[in-house]
Amino acid sequence: MNVLKTLAIMGGAAAMAASAAAYAQEVHNAAGSANADMGTASHTVSQALLDHAANDGKNFLQTNGDYRQTRFYPNNQINTGNVGKLHPAWLFQTEVKDTMETSPIVVNGVMYVTTAQDHVYALNARTGAQLWHYKQKLGPVTTFCCGANNRGVAVYGDMVYLATLDSKLVALDAKTGKQAWETQIADPELGYSETMAPTAVNGKILIGTNGGEYGIRGFVKAFDATNGKLLWTFNTVPENSQGVWATHDATGRDMHRDIAAEKAAYDKNGDPYKNLGGGVWQNPAYDAKTNRIFFVVGNPSPDLDGAVRPGDNLYTDSLVSLDLDTGKYVCHFQYISHDIWDLDAVSPAVLVDVKDKAGKTVPGVLHAGKTGHVYVHNRNDCSLIRFSQAMVPQENMWSLPTKEGARMLPGANGGVEWSPIATDPAAGLAYAINLHQPMTYHLEDAPYPNGKLWLGGAFKVIPGEAQSGNITAVDYNTGKIAWQVKTSQPMIGGILATAGNLVFTGEGTGEFEALNAKTGKKLWSFQAGAGVNAPPSSYAVDGKQYIVVGAGGNAQVDSKRGNTIVAFTLD
């Protein structure tokens, strides 16, 4: 296309803005031929295809690449030697100009992306031409934290699965976009919502729930992929949520809990499990060998007022493992008991082999926390092996919130927010993007508001103090930081590692960039014109590798909004 050639020469936001109208017309004109091109493509995604996604250098079949959630793409056509020649292959603009956190899924040349308002687009992955467009009819109650958003779809069989802001699970025909069925996950009037992408495995669609700021009781549910029937539910807050009355966090630091006062409140008022939060924001990882899933659970509710929720508040702020077939509990590890700083576990768990304390290789689980640490676990029993050096400044941990406001770092956004990390298992490196936002923690007494926002106070950015971010590589076998690159603004979105010895990530400034995976040296960048706060994906069509990312900005860090999906290639 001539427009694409112009984009390749001009580059950047100005070219994208100048060419958008002309490009949209070209896409419209090309849609007919694109549909013809893809008409013979297979839309069926078998379990075997999903099982082998980690070695698939053609497709990008799952939110974080594969069931292990490594975000490592095994194609090296784009590499350190030629990435400087990367340029836009095509761009697509959605109807919704708002936060974009979608992780593009690619199946045999067809790409599926979502918008903040639960639209789903199927695109020709070679040209960017629209194949179909689905708009979810949202109900009148859409209560959700941190702005409307959607992190993508799951593909399985001949279906595409979407979770919605009004807490529904929807199955769409992959070829036409027509709705096959819809089922209610939870009651949005009670504060439940869905922004995460579903996970499809062995005939089941797995989904957690958001709403930890609304006094919900969190869960992970499994639905039948063929008809939406509920198969099992695991409540992330058990009826006995008190735990062991832990006084120190996972790193051994005193959290200044008044255990005597908490026990007295627990005996007087009972277990607060019914409204204790515990949302699950991101996809579970799946270990086929043991038939277990691993996921992390978010903050207790209300966020800052611990007086109304005495106890450890299990299983909030925890890594949890379940049996896939039954949803039965296997093990857990809690990072922060009785969290009153909103430093919950939100970035997805990643399965890699790791070195234990004796230097023996064991099945491991990684989680990058809002505390700024990468935690390394033994997959067998969820026990903690080590935690990394802090990737962000830490001050006054764990100072208790006050009415006037107590300063403590990290601020409530992290560290590593929901942003998925990437790994290079051969190098033993995990790549994380971090936020540095100095905040004060303010405490307020607030009764349960029946499904409305319930923070029990506020966390406030400190005026005059600089905010920033970083991209960090951590050696997870030692916990040492291998390299770190500072950024001018807080980082949120995600990162991708490839066999080309590259990592790709974006910034709220609109910069999308490629770095040398071994050194952190920036090798290439592109100005997208809106915040690049979404996880990148990669795929190949007709033997040509592409990198693709959404540029729509982000409400949480208030980066510039947009509505563009951009795909890049070498020629």
RODO-2510 file (C-alpha; in nm, 4 decimals, decimal comma):
residues 571
     n   res          X          Y          Z
     1     m     0,0000     0,0000     0,0000
     2     n     0,1250     0,3497    -0,0810
     3     v     0,0123     0,4750     0,2583
     4     l     0,2296     0,2156     0,4268
     5     k     0,5309     0,3155     0,2217
     6     t     0,4717     0,6766     0,3253
     7     l     0,4471     0,5735     0,6886
     8     a     0,7684     0,3789     0,6621
     9     i     0,9515     0,6829     0,5274
    10     m     0,7981     0,9460     0,7544
    11     g     0,7448     0,7428     1,0758
    12     g     0,6089     0,8748     1,4029
    13     a     0,2925     1,0391     1,5217
    14     a     0,2800     1,3098     1,2553
    15     a     0,2801     1,0571     0,9736
    16     m     0,0187     0,8474     1,1472
    17     a    -0,2116     1,1459     1,1947
    18     a    -0,1640     1,2717     0,8385
    19     s    -0,2220     0,9306     0,6863
    20     a    -0,5010     0,7978     0,9076
    21     a    -0,7927     0,9043     0,6889
    22     a    -0,6335     0,7838     0,3669
    23     y    -0,5286     0,4605     0,5323
    24     a    -0,8784     0,3985     0,6688
    25     q    -1,0153     0,4293     0,3159
    26     e    -0,7526     0,1880     0,1833
    27     v    -0,8381    -0,0599     0,4569
    28     h    -1,2057    -0,0312     0,3663
    29     n    -1,1250    -0,0928     0,0013
    30     a    -0,8992    -0,3840     0,0904
    31     a    -1,1467    -0,5495     0,3258
    32     g    -1,3118    -0,7491     0,0499
    33     s    -0,9866    -0,8968    -0,0739
    34     a    -0,8696    -0,9484     0,2821
    35     n    -1,1784    -1,1510     0,3616
    36     a    -1,1134    -1,3534     0,0504
    37     d    -0,7513    -1,4075     0,1585
    38     m    -0,8557    -1,5315     0,5014
    39     g    -1,1623    -1,7235     0,3912
    40     t    -0,9664    -2,0453     0,3521
    41     a    -0,7591    -1,9942     0,6674
    42     s    -0,8207    -2,2328     0,9557
    43     h    -0,9889    -2,0604     1,2502
    44     t    -0,9800    -2,3745     1,4637
    45     v    -0,7463    -2,3711     1,7617
    46     s    -0,6881    -2,7211     1,8941
    47     q    -0,5679    -2,8077     2,2423
    48     a    -0,2504    -2,9467     2,0852
    49     l    -0,1846    -2,6111     1,9194
    50     l    -0,2230    -2,4318     2,2537
    51     d    -0,0059    -2,6895     2,4302
    52     h     0,2814    -2,6170     2,1909
    53     a     0,2390    -2,2396     2,1748
    54     a     0,5792    -2,1793     2,3347
    55     n     0,7521    -2,3196     2,0239
    56     d     0,5165    -2,1615     1,7701
    57     g     0,7094    -1,9023     1,5687
    58     k     0,4066    -1,8250     1,3536
    59     n     0,1163    -1,7561     1,5892
    60     f     0,0606    -1,5722     1,9176
    61     l    -0,2104    -1,7856     2,0716
    62     q    -0,2363    -1,6756     2,4334
    63     t    -0,2368    -1,3491     2,6260
    64     n     0,1195    -1,4003     2,7441
    65     g     0,2355    -1,6219     2,4598
    66     d     0,1940    -1,9685     2,6108
    67     y     0,0560    -2,1483     2,9147
    68     r     0,3754    -2,0799     3,1090
    69     q     0,3222    -1,7054     3,0431
    70     t     0,6870    -1,6540     2,9547
    71     r     0,6232    -1,3856     2,6882
    72     f     0,9196    -1,5269     2,4983
    73     y     0,8623    -1,5448     2,1215
    74     p     1,0798    -1,8090     1,9469
    75     n     1,1210    -1,6305     1,6108
    76     n     1,4541    -1,4516     1,5447
    77     q     1,3967    -1,3057     1,1984
    78     i     1,3891    -0,9636     1,3650
    79     n     1,7091    -0,9423     1,5681
    80     t     1,9759    -0,7095     1,7075
    81     g     2,1434    -0,6892     1,3680
    82     n     1,8435    -0,5631     1,1712
    83     v     1,5905    -0,4205     1,4201
    84     g     1,7008    -0,0694     1,3251
    85     k     1,5213    -0,1235     0,9927
    86     l     1,1878    -0,1984     1,1574
    87     h     0,9023     0,0163     1,0256
    88     p     0,5207     0,0200     1,0303
    89     a     0,3655    -0,2464     0,8097
    90     w     0,0099    -0,1300     0,8807
    91     l    -0,2051     0,0469     1,1377
    92     f    -0,5669     0,0013     1,2381
    93     q    -0,7840     0,2491     1,4266
    94     t    -1,0679     0,1250     1,6464
    95     e    -1,3907     0,3127     1,7212
    96     v    -1,2919     0,3565     2,0865
    97     k    -1,0337     0,6192     2,1819
    98     d    -0,9521     0,5151     2,5360
    99     t    -0,7174     0,3078     2,7497
   100     m    -0,5745     0,0217     2,5444
   101     e    -0,4338    -0,2822     2,7254
   102     t    -0,5160    -0,5530     2,4718
   103     s    -0,2614    -0,8256     2,3997
   104     p    -0,3135    -0,9090     2,0288
   105     i    -0,3860    -1,2778     1,9622
   106     v    -0,2887    -1,4171     1,6202
   107     v    -0,4161    -1,7434     1,4697
   108     n    -0,3072    -1,8419     1,1176
   109     g    -0,2979    -1,4849     0,9894
   110     v    -0,6049    -1,3604     1,1780
   111     m    -0,5559    -1,1147     1,4652
   112     y    -0,8012    -1,0512     1,7491
   113     v    -0,7851    -0,7288     1,9539
   114     t    -1,0170    -0,5621     2,2055
   115     t    -1,0992    -0,2105     2,3242
   116     a    -1,1717    -0,0575     2,6640
   117     q    -1,5484    -0,0828     2,6019
   118     d    -1,5449    -0,4545     2,5123
   119     h    -1,5376    -0,4322     2,1351
   120     v    -1,3619    -0,7197     1,9564
   121     y    -1,2000    -0,6808     1,6140
   122     a    -1,0772    -0,9557     1,3847
   123     l    -0,8102    -0,8255     1,1485
   124     n    -0,6074    -0,9562     0,8597
   125     a    -0,2692    -0,9836     1,0338
   126     r    -0,0815    -0,9225     0,7073
   127     t    -0,2647    -0,6052     0,5995
   128     g    -0,4565    -0,4800     0,9042
   129     a    -0,7860    -0,4935     0,7151
   130     q    -1,0953    -0,5502     0,9283
   131     l    -1,2615    -0,8914     0,8930
   132     w    -1,5351    -0,8417     1,1518
   133     h    -1,6260    -0,6198     1,4472
   134     y    -1,8255    -0,7202     1,7560
   135     k    -1,9701    -0,4670     2,0029
   136     q    -2,0778    -0,6002     2,3412
   137     k    -2,4038    -0,4489     2,4662
   138     l    -2,3032    -0,3505     2,8177
   139     g    -2,5621    -0,3470     3,0943
   140     p    -2,6528    -0,0327     3,2906
   141     v    -2,4194    -0,1219     3,5812
   142     t    -2,0513    -0,1307     3,4960
   143     t    -1,8574    -0,0788     3,8165
   144     f    -1,4869    -0,1092     3,7580
   145     c    -1,1621     0,0054     3,9111
   146     c    -0,8926     0,2136     3,7464
   147     g    -1,0827     0,3058     3,4311
   148     a    -1,2551     0,0935     3,1670
   149     n    -1,0236    -0,1502     2,9930
   150     n    -0,9981    -0,4985     2,8458
   151     r    -0,6845    -0,7108     2,8144
   152     g    -0,7880    -0,9351     2,5270
   153     v    -0,9549    -1,2594     2,4288
   154     a    -0,8937    -1,6330     2,4458
   155     v    -0,9185    -1,8577     2,1398
   156     y    -1,0216    -2,2221     2,1522
   157     g    -1,1809    -2,4536     1,8979
   158     d    -1,3844    -2,2353     1,6626
   159     m    -1,4590    -1,9727     1,9263
   160     v    -1,3240    -1,6442     2,0605
   161     y    -1,3957    -1,5756     2,4292
   162     l    -1,4435    -1,2312     2,5839
   163     a    -1,5007    -1,1228     2,9451
   164     t    -1,6902    -0,7957     2,9905
   165     l    -1,7074    -0,4939     3,2196
   166     d    -2,0544    -0,6003     3,3361
   167     s    -1,9155    -0,9389     3,4406
   168     k    -2,0239    -1,1645     3,1554
   169     l    -1,8417    -1,4335     2,9584
   170     v    -1,9175    -1,4262     2,5865
   171     a    -1,8371    -1,6814     2,3158
   172     l    -1,8079    -1,5571     1,9559
   173     d    -1,7785    -1,7509     1,6318
   174     a    -1,4146    -1,7021     1,5291
   175     k    -1,4961    -1,6780     1,1587
   176     t    -1,7946    -1,4398     1,1720
   177     g    -1,7877    -1,2668     1,5116
   178     k    -2,1466    -1,3761     1,5810
   179     q    -2,2297    -1,4414     1,9452
   180     a    -2,2739    -1,8126     2,0211
   181     w    -2,3616    -1,7796     2,3902
   182     e    -2,3321    -1,5509     2,6896
   183     t    -2,3267    -1,6313     3,0604
   184     q    -2,3257    -1,4145     3,3735
   185     i    -2,0091    -1,4521     3,5822
   186     a    -2,1123    -1,2412     3,8826
   187     d    -2,3407    -0,9531     3,9799
   188     p    -2,2026    -0,6152     3,8664
   189     e    -2,4312    -0,4345     4,1126
   190     l    -2,2181    -0,5848     4,3911
   191     g    -1,8993    -0,4442     4,2393
   192     y    -1,7881    -0,7330     4,0187
   193     s    -1,6358    -0,6611     3,6769
   194     e    -1,4050    -0,8199     3,4215
   195     t    -1,1073    -0,6616     3,2509
   196     m    -0,8804    -0,9657     3,2255
   197     a    -0,8564    -1,1981     2,9274
   198     p    -0,9981    -1,5494     2,9730
   199     t    -0,7764    -1,8595     2,9543
   200     a    -0,8805    -2,1635     2,7485
   201     v    -0,7487    -2,5068     2,8477
   202     n    -0,8752    -2,8655     2,8203
   203     g    -1,2345    -2,7716     2,7438
   204     k    -1,2506    -2,5097     3,0176
   205     i    -1,2594    -2,1306     3,0097
   206     l    -1,0959    -1,9883     3,3210
   207     i    -1,1733    -1,6400     3,4480
   208     g    -1,1069    -1,4508     3,7707
   209     t    -1,2809    -1,1337     3,8804
   210     n    -1,1983    -0,7705     3,9448
   211     g    -1,3529    -0,5594     4,2183
   212     g    -1,1082    -0,5759     4,5079
   213     e    -1,1840    -0,2064     4,5686
   214     y    -1,5598    -0,2694     4,5984
   215     g    -1,5973    -0,5194     4,8809
   216     i    -1,6476    -0,8234     4,6598
   217     r    -1,5441    -1,1779     4,7458
   218     g    -1,2919    -1,2796     4,4828
   219     f    -1,2857    -1,6010     4,2846
   220     v    -1,1546    -1,7989     3,9903
   221     k    -1,4202    -1,9875     3,7926
   222     a    -1,4088    -2,2545     3,5234
   223     f    -1,6794    -2,2671     3,2554
   224     d    -1,7497    -2,5300     2,9905
   225     a    -1,6061    -2,3997     2,6619
   226     t    -1,8928    -2,5419     2,4580
   227     n    -2,1926    -2,3958     2,6407
   228     g    -2,0788    -2,1656     2,9232
   229     k    -2,1941    -2,3974     3,2027
   230     l    -2,0188    -2,3348     3,5348
   231     l    -1,7888    -2,6252     3,6250
   232     w    -1,6254    -2,5091     3,9482
   233     t    -1,5571    -2,2034     4,1636
   234     f    -1,2599    -2,1343     4,3886
   235     n    -1,3126    -1,8474     4,6312
   236     t    -0,9911    -1,6510     4,6736
   237     v    -1,1053    -1,5578     5,0239
   238     p    -1,1822    -1,8693     5,2327
   239     e    -1,4398    -1,8739     5,5125
   240     n    -1,1507    -1,8974     5,7573
   241     s    -0,9444    -1,6005     5,6387
   242     q    -0,7491    -1,5256     5,9558
   243     g    -0,4309    -1,7154     5,8601
   244     v    -0,1341    -1,7416     6,0946
   245     w    -0,1271    -1,3783     6,2149
   246     a     0,1993    -1,3120     6,0324
   247     t     0,3989    -1,0132     6,1515
   248     h     0,6552    -0,9895     5,8695
   249     d     0,6292    -0,9672     5,4906
   250     a     0,7874    -1,2100     5,2436
   251     t     1,1209    -1,0274     5,2655
   252     g     1,1313    -1,0483     5,6451
   253     r     1,0383    -0,6884     5,7285
   254     d     0,8136    -0,6005     6,0227
   255     m     0,4693    -0,4780     5,9089
   256     h     0,3874    -0,3159     6,2460
   257     r     0,0641    -0,5084     6,3016
   258     d    -0,1199    -0,4877     6,6321
   259     i    -0,1997    -0,8579     6,6517
   260     a    -0,3712    -0,8358     6,9916
   261     a    -0,6135    -0,5699     6,8667
   262     e    -0,6804    -0,7675     6,5477
   263     k    -0,7551    -1,0872     6,7388
   264     a    -0,9931    -0,9013     6,9669
   265     a    -1,1758    -0,7523     6,6668
   266     y    -1,1888    -1,0933     6,4985
   267     d    -1,3422    -1,2536     6,8090
   268     k    -1,5935    -0,9708     6,8472
   269     n    -1,7043    -0,9183     6,4858
   270     g    -1,6282    -1,2499     6,3194
   271     d    -1,4558    -1,3377     5,9951
   272     p    -1,4805    -1,0582     5,7315
   273     y    -1,4503    -1,3007     5,4359
   274     k    -1,7773    -1,2056     5,2630
   275     n    -1,6536    -0,8599     5,1570
   276     l    -1,2778    -0,9080     5,1767
   277     g    -1,1820    -0,8402     4,8141
   278     g    -0,9209    -1,0659     4,6592
   279     g    -0,9699    -0,9933     4,2902
   280     v    -0,7738    -1,1825     4,0241
   281     w    -0,6548    -0,9421     3,7568
   282     q    -0,4524    -1,1607     3,5217
   283     n    -0,4467    -1,5004     3,3528
   284     p    -0,3434    -1,8102     3,5437
   285     a    -0,0387    -2,0055     3,4258
   286     y    -0,0922    -2,3765     3,3523
   287     d     0,1467    -2,6638     3,4225
   288     a     0,0388    -2,9562     3,2025
   289     k     0,2711    -3,2007     3,3794
   290     t     0,0953    -3,1611     3,7138
   291     n    -0,2402    -3,0395     3,5756
   292     r    -0,2233    -2,7365     3,8044
   293     i    -0,2833    -2,3654     3,7545
   294     f    -0,0967    -2,0812     3,9259
   295     f    -0,2291    -1,7282     3,9702
   296     v    -0,1915    -1,4289     4,1992
   297     v    -0,4623    -1,2623     4,4076
   298     g    -0,5071    -0,8893     4,4604
   299     n    -0,5669    -0,6637     4,7594
   300     p    -0,8085    -0,7011     5,0494
   301     s    -1,1016    -0,4615     5,0806
   302     p    -1,1196    -0,1896     5,1974
   303     d    -0,7707    -0,1147     5,0703
   304     l    -0,6308     0,1040     5,3496
   305     d    -0,8507     0,0428     5,6539
   306     g    -0,7401    -0,2798     5,8183
   307     a    -0,9439    -0,2289     6,1340
   308     v    -1,2598    -0,3732     5,9744
   309     r    -1,0812    -0,6817     5,8376
   310     p    -0,8618    -0,8347     6,1094
   311     g    -0,6406    -1,1318     6,0264
   312     d    -0,4011    -1,2187     5,7457
   313     n    -0,6911    -1,1826     5,4966
   314     l    -0,6192    -1,5064     5,3092
   315     y    -0,5606    -1,5468     5,0154
   316     t    -0,5188    -1,1814     4,9250
   317     d    -0,1734    -1,0685     4,8080
   318     s    -0,0848    -1,4324     4,7425
   319     l     0,0373    -1,6813     4,4865
   320     v    -0,2180    -1,9658     4,4697
   321     s    -0,2150    -2,3046     4,2954
   322     l    -0,5200    -2,5210     4,2170
   323     d    -0,5975    -2,8497     4,0469
   324     l    -0,7326    -2,7654     3,7007
   325     d    -0,9995    -3,0373     3,6880
   326     t    -1,1566    -2,9747     4,0277
   327     g    -1,0537    -2,6239     4,1325
   328     k    -0,9276    -2,7679     4,4615
   329     y    -0,6604    -2,5828     4,6579
   330     v    -0,3047    -2,7176     4,6362
   331     c    -0,0811    -2,4511     4,7919
   332     h    -0,0292    -2,0783     4,8391
   333     f     0,2243    -1,8207     4,9508
   334     q     0,1224    -1,4816     5,0913
   335     y     0,3528    -1,1872     5,0188
   336     i     0,1902    -0,9267     5,2443
   337     s    -0,0487    -1,0320     5,5187
   338     h    -0,3222    -0,7838     5,6110
   339     d    -0,2118    -0,5458     5,3331
   340     i    -0,3061    -0,1830     5,4063
   341     w    -0,0958    -0,0244     5,1311
   342     d    -0,2598    -0,1663     4,8149
   343     l     0,0663    -0,3377     4,7184
   344     d    -0,1198    -0,6417     4,5948
   345     a    -0,0180    -0,9210     4,3580
   346     v    -0,1374    -0,8391     4,0056
   347     s     0,1341    -0,9119     3,7472
   348     p     0,0776    -1,2705     3,6233
   349     a     0,2677    -1,5729     3,7488
   350     v     0,5295    -1,7197     3,5117
   351     l     0,6471    -2,0830     3,5030
   352     v     1,0188    -2,1434     3,4421
   353     d     1,2816    -2,3792     3,5776
   354     v     1,4900    -2,2103     3,8477
   355     k     1,7858    -2,2789     4,0735
   356     d     1,6908    -2,3499     4,4335
   357     k     1,8982    -2,2396     4,7313
   358     a     2,1298    -2,5392     4,6871
   359     g     2,1804    -2,4679     4,3171
   360     k     1,9582    -2,7548     4,2017
   361     t     1,7250    -2,6928     3,9071
   362     v     1,3601    -2,7222     4,0109
   363     p     1,0242    -2,6267     3,8571
   364     g     0,9695    -2,2639     3,9540
   365     v     0,7167    -1,9816     3,9555
   366     l     0,8010    -1,6127     3,9181
   367     h     0,5917    -1,3165     4,0250
   368     a     0,6919    -0,9517     3,9894
   369     g     0,5377    -0,7556     4,2750
   370     k     0,4247    -0,3995     4,3288
   371     t     0,6849    -0,3998     4,6051
   372     g     0,9496    -0,3910     4,3309
   373     h     1,0799    -0,7436     4,3914
   374     v     1,0695    -1,0436     4,1592
   375     y     0,9705    -1,3381     4,3799
   376     v     1,0986    -1,6863     4,2901
   377     h     0,9012    -1,9892     4,4141
   378     n     0,9237    -2,3662     4,4099
   379     r     0,6348    -2,4823     4,1936
   380     n     0,5824    -2,8002     4,3962
   381     d     0,4681    -2,6341     4,7191
   382     c     0,4587    -2,2570     4,6404
   383     s     0,7408    -2,1946     4,8898
   384     l     0,9631    -1,8905     4,8383
   385     i     1,3180    -1,9600     4,7193
   386     r     1,4395    -1,6007     4,6913
   387     f     1,3396    -1,2477     4,6067
   388     s     1,5295    -1,0090     4,3829
   389     q     1,7013    -0,6855     4,4613
   390     a     1,4489    -0,4004     4,4725
   391     m     1,3873    -0,2559     4,1264
   392     v     1,2403     0,0702     4,2636
   393     p     1,3132     0,2943     4,5642
   394     q     1,1752     0,1677     4,8946
   395     e     1,1316     0,4039     5,1909
   396     n     0,9650     0,3736     5,5314
   397     m     0,8318     0,0232     5,4736
   398     w     0,5847    -0,0584     5,6303
   399     s     0,4694     0,2754     5,7708
   400     l     0,1044     0,2646     5,8772
   401     p    -0,1456     0,4918     5,6977
   402     t    -0,2660     0,7926     5,8996
   403     k    -0,5412     1,0522     5,8619
   404     e    -0,2808     1,3148     5,7777
   405     g    -0,1020     1,0858     5,5330
   406     a     0,2067     0,8695     5,5836
   407     r     0,4844     0,8634     5,3273
   408     m     0,5974     0,5211     5,2095
   409     l     0,7559     0,3913     4,8914
   410     p     0,6671     0,2204     4,6663
   411     g     0,3405     0,4029     4,6071
   412     a     0,0190     0,2083     4,5589
   413     n     0,0778     0,1519     4,1858
   414     g     0,4102    -0,0242     4,2342
   415     g     0,6768    -0,1440     4,1432
   416     v     0,5330    -0,3740     3,8845
   417     e     0,1611    -0,3061     3,8400
   418     w    -0,0552    -0,5455     3,6362
   419     s     0,2083    -0,5333     3,3600
   420     p     0,3141    -0,8862     3,2574
   421     i     0,6867    -0,9578     3,2628
   422     a     0,8824    -1,1386     2,9919
   423     t     1,1462    -1,4042     3,0408
   424     d     1,4323    -1,5627     2,8519
   425     p     1,4610    -1,9098     3,0100
   426     a     1,7886    -1,9846     2,8312
   427     a     1,9488    -1,6734     2,9795
   428     g     1,7745    -1,7038     3,3166
   429     l     1,6510    -1,3463     3,2915
   430     a     1,3166    -1,1863     3,3731
   431     y     1,2335    -0,8471     3,2202
   432     a     1,0015    -0,6140     3,4119
   433     i     0,8726    -0,2599     3,3701
   434     n     0,8294    -0,0543     3,6874
   435     l     0,6641     0,2588     3,8244
   436     h     0,8128     0,5056     4,0706
   437     q     0,5342     0,7270     4,2066
   438     p     0,5995     0,8679     4,5569
   439     m     0,2739     0,8653     4,7560
   440     t     0,1273     0,9266     5,0963
   441     y    -0,1253     0,6851     5,2505
   442     h    -0,4329     0,8425     5,4146
   443     l    -0,6663     0,6496     5,6449
   444     e    -1,0432     0,7106     5,6734
   445     d    -1,3121     0,5107     5,8464
   446     a    -1,5750     0,4032     5,5943
   447     p    -1,8509     0,1389     5,6297
   448     y    -1,9172    -0,1114     5,3516
   449     p    -2,0995     0,0860     5,0754
   450     n    -2,2827    -0,2039     4,9040
   451     g    -2,0848    -0,2523     4,5861
   452     k    -1,9443     0,0989     4,5568
   453     l    -1,5813     0,2089     4,5759
   454     w    -1,4453     0,1195     4,9207
   455     l    -1,0875     0,2337     4,9790
   456     g    -1,0975     0,3199     5,3485
   457     g    -0,8894     0,6264     5,2703
   458     a    -0,6751     0,7404     4,9810
   459     f    -0,3262     0,7162     4,8396
   460     k    -0,2071     1,0462     4,6987
   461     v     0,0796     1,1337     4,4662
   462     i     0,3159     1,3775     4,6376
   463     p     0,3205     1,7137     4,4546
   464     g     0,6649     1,8244     4,3475
   465     e     0,8249     1,4814     4,3700
   466     a     0,9430     1,3410     4,0397
   467     q     0,7781     1,0323     3,8963
   468     s     0,9683     0,7949     3,6732
   469     g     0,9965     0,4356     3,5608
   470     n     1,2436     0,1732     3,4525
   471     i     1,2994    -0,1386     3,2470
   472     t     1,4849    -0,3981     3,4515
   473     a     1,6431    -0,7348     3,3747
   474     v     1,6664    -0,9662     3,6774
   475     d     1,8694    -1,2861     3,7025
   476     y     1,6076    -1,4998     3,8736
   477     n     1,8608    -1,7666     3,9690
   478     t     2,0511    -1,5188     4,1855
   479     g     1,8051    -1,2341     4,2452
   480     k     2,0591    -0,9829     4,1136
   481     i     1,9677    -0,7015     3,8738
   482     a     2,1501    -0,7666     3,5457
   483     w     2,0762    -0,4244     3,3954
   484     q     1,8324    -0,1383     3,4334
   485     v     1,7253     0,1463     3,2059
   486     k     1,5510     0,4490     3,3580
   487     t     1,2544     0,6125     3,1851
   488     s     1,1149     0,9627     3,2243
   489     q     0,7639     0,8464     3,3153
   490     p     0,6167     0,5541     3,5138
   491     m     0,5999     0,2333     3,3097
   492     i     0,2793     0,0334     3,2759
   493     g     0,1718    -0,2064     3,0000
   494     g     0,3976    -0,5041     2,9390
   495     i     0,7073    -0,6373     2,7686
   496     l     0,8025    -0,9049     2,5141
   497     a     1,1286    -1,0961     2,4710
   498     t     1,2226    -1,2674     2,1442
   499     a     1,4773    -1,5172     2,0160
   500     g     1,6312    -1,2278     1,8238
   501     n     1,7940    -1,1205     2,1534
   502     l     1,5484    -0,8317     2,1818
   503     v     1,2962    -0,6986     2,4300
   504     f     1,0106    -0,4734     2,3150
   505     t     0,8133    -0,2384     2,5372
   506     g     0,6314     0,0954     2,5252
   507     e     0,6082     0,4102     2,7329
   508     g     0,3340     0,6565     2,8206
   509     t     0,5209     0,9142     2,6119
   510     g     0,4221     0,7228     2,2981
   511     e     0,7650     0,5690     2,2456
   512     f     0,7696     0,2028     2,1423
   513     e     1,1196     0,0623     2,1585
   514     a     1,3465    -0,2371     2,1148
   515     l     1,6369    -0,3032     2,3511
   516     n     1,9238    -0,5478     2,3474
   517     a     1,8079    -0,8240     2,5816
   518     k     2,1574    -0,8808     2,7217
   519     t     2,2595    -0,5192     2,7854
   520     g     1,9483    -0,2988     2,7801
   521     k     2,0917    -0,0810     2,5027
   522     k     1,8171     0,0877     2,3017
   523     l     1,8425    -0,0196     1,9376
   524     w     1,5250     0,1230     1,7829
   525     s     1,2203     0,3337     1,8701
   526     f     0,8996     0,4614     1,7117
   527     q     0,6720     0,7463     1,8233
   528     a     0,3146     0,6114     1,8165
   529     g     0,1332     0,9347     1,8999
   530     a    -0,0416     0,7976     2,2106
   531     g     0,0698     0,6109     2,5200
   532     v     0,1989     0,2621     2,4446
   533     n     0,0686     0,0983     2,7615
   534     a    -0,0220    -0,2442     2,6251
   535     p     0,1742    -0,5711     2,6028
   536     p     0,3355    -0,6307     2,2585
   537     s     0,2899    -0,9525     2,0604
   538     s     0,4757    -1,1073     1,7672
   539     y     0,3744    -1,3378     1,4828
   540     a     0,4623    -1,4369     1,1266
   541     v     0,2609    -1,4409     0,8033
   542     d     0,3981    -1,5787     0,4741
   543     g     0,7366    -1,6251     0,6387
   544     k     0,7623    -1,2609     0,7535
   545     q     0,7849    -1,1747     1,1242
   546     y     0,5845    -0,8861     1,2694
   547     i     0,5753    -0,7040     1,6031
   548     v     0,2380    -0,5560     1,7025
   549     v     0,1213    -0,3331     1,9866
   550     g    -0,1717    -0,1142     2,0887
   551     a    -0,1253     0,2620     2,1312
   552     g    -0,4245     0,3869     2,3276
   553     g    -0,2796     0,5359     2,6444
   554     n    -0,3839     0,4527     2,9980
   555     a    -0,6217     0,6071     3,2517
   556     q    -0,4241     0,4874     3,5522
   557     v    -0,1127     0,6900     3,4627
   558     d    -0,3107     0,9397     3,2525
   559     s    -0,1032     0,8974     2,9374
   560     k    -0,2335     1,0329     2,6071
   561     r    -0,5304     0,8346     2,4740
   562     g    -0,5487     0,6856     2,1277
   563     n    -0,7133     0,4064     1,9313
   564     t    -0,4411     0,2523     1,7150
   565     i    -0,3033    -0,0967     1,6624
   566     v     0,0369    -0,0772     1,4905
   567     a     0,2203    -0,3691     1,3296
   568     f     0,5880    -0,3473     1,2332
   569     t     0,8091    -0,5487     1,0021
   570     l     1,1438    -0,5237     0,8238
   571     d     1,0392    -0,4690     0,4596
***
